[in-house]
Amino acid sequence: MKKASIRPVGSLKSYIGGQTEVAVDAGRTVRETMTAIGIPPEIVALVLVNEVQQAKDYVVQDGDVVKLIAVVGGG
């Protein structure tokens, strides 16, 4: 099975037990992958795949490194 890495940034790490990286199967969209590992897609503001911004509908490829950055609250 082809694999990719998900690297949540900041508070998103809490959704994967505080880990800095989790291995996932390639072939699903970023949105499907986030849902599968327990990160709510609506709280992710930015998706970087191999340091290039992508949509949540991007299909994860073998070897990709997907960085997820949360919506930053403020006020």
Helices and strands as residue ranges (DSSP letters): E 3-8, G 10-16, E 22-25, H 30-37, G 41-43, E 44-49, E 52-54, E 65-70
